[in-house]
Amino acid sequence: MLDMDLTTVFAVATTLAIITACLLEVMKRATNMEARYVPLLALVIGILLGVAATPIADLTIPELLWAGAISGFMASGIFSTVKQTLGGKKDDNGDDSSRN
């Protein structure tokens, strides 16, 4: 059984989430990706970054995979929250529904 130190896993995940969010934004701007694939791409990027962090993190591969997956979920949530907060939602007429 693995002896996971969750504090370290979440610390690594938080750091990776920032990098994942940046790479996710670059990928979205570079391609014409549908919004429904953004969370999946965030998860894949996070996991790949988790594995890439092996030389610099004092965690096992499974722990880094968890940290990467968590960072992907965090980055996807960060993207959605920032988009809704800054961009607001638009109704069918293209009007900003966040205005009163």
Sequence and secondary structure as in RCSB ss.txt:
>XXXX:A:sequence
MLDMDLTTVFAVATTLAIITACLLEVMKRATNMEARYVPLLALVIGILLGVAATPIADLTIPELLWAGAISGFMA
SGIFSTVKQTLGGKKDDNGDDSSRN
>XXXX:A:secstr
     HHHHHHHHHHHHHHHHHHHHHHHHHS   GGGHHHHHHHHHHHHHHHTTTTSSS HHHHHHHHHHHHHHH
HHHHHHHIIIII  B TTS BTT  
